[in-house]
Amino acid sequence: MSLTDELQKGVEAMREGRWQEAADAIAPVYENEDLAGSSDLQDIYARVCSLYGQILVELGRPRDAHPPIRKALRILRRLRDQAGITQVRKLEDAVVKSIAHDAEREARLQEQRTIADTPLAVLMMQARTEAERGEVLIKKAGAHLDVGEPEEAARLAEEGLELVDRRGVTHWRVMGRITLARAVPERATALLTEAQHLADEASEFNLISTIATAAELTGARLPVQQGPVLGPAHKKEES
C-alpha cells in the first residue's frame, strides 16, 4: 500500500474514532525517511506529524505524542506557516497539560503505595488520641483502595469509623464513609447518605462535592439536596 493510501486510511479511521487503526496506518507514513527528508513535501510531513500526535493523544499516550508534535512545530516555523503553528501549539498545550496531570497522578499514587506498604504500627506512632488513630486507619484505607486492595481498605475503614464516630471530627467521619463506600459499592447508597447528613448537620458544605463524586463512581442514589439547613440559632423560638 502506498503512503498516500496509508494516510487516507488513517484519516478515515480518525473520522470514525478508530484510533488504534488510525495509528497503525499513519505510523509508517510518519516514520518514512524519504517523506521526512523531502524538502518539497515538508508541509505534508508537518501535517502527518500533527495527525500522528493527535492520534496518540486520543490513545492516552501524551508522552509519545509530544515528539511528533514538536517535529511538526519545527517544520511549520521553517515554513513560516503561522496558521499551522497556532493550530499545533493548541495541541501541544493540551499534551503538556496531560503529561503534567499524569505526573501528578503518578506522584500521588506513589505516595499512596508508600502509605499502603508502611506497617500500621509505624503510622500509629504519631497518633495520640482515639480520634487520631481513627484518622490514620482511614488514611491507610484510602491508600489501599487507590492501589487496588479494596478488601483491606474496607477492613481498615470499618475500624477507623468505629473510632472517629466516637470522638472524631465530621471531616473524618465523612471521609471514612466515602472510603468504605468506594471499597464496598453495594453499601454505597446507605454510607453516602449518612455522609451527606453528617456534612449537612455540621455545615461542611465543602465535602458535598466529594460525596457526589463518590456517588457517581459507585452508582449510589442519594436524596435530593434541599440546600443548607439553618442551625438552632436561626430557628424561631416556640411560644
Secondary structure as GFF3:
##gff-version 3
##sequence-region A 1 239
A	DSSP	alpha_helix	3	15	.	.	.	ID=ss1
A	DSSP	alpha_helix	19	30	.	.	.	ID=ss2
A	DSSP	alpha_helix	33	37	.	.	.	ID=ss3
A	DSSP	three_ten_helix	39	41	.	.	.	ID=ss4
A	DSSP	alpha_helix	42	58	.	.	.	ID=ss5
A	DSSP	alpha_helix	62	79	.	.	.	ID=ss6
A	DSSP	alpha_helix	82	117	.	.	.	ID=ss7
A	DSSP	alpha_helix	120	123	.	.	.	ID=ss8
A	DSSP	three_ten_helix	124	126	.	.	.	ID=ss9
A	DSSP	alpha_helix	130	146	.	.	.	ID=ss10
A	DSSP	alpha_helix	150	167	.	.	.	ID=ss11
A	DSSP	alpha_helix	170	183	.	.	.	ID=ss12
A	DSSP	three_ten_helix	185	187	.	.	.	ID=ss13
A	DSSP	alpha_helix	188	201	.	.	.	ID=ss14
A	DSSP	three_ten_helix	205	207	.	.	.	ID=ss15
A	DSSP	alpha_helix	208	218	.	.	.	ID=ss16
A	DSSP	three_ten_helix	232	234	.	.	.	ID=ss17
###
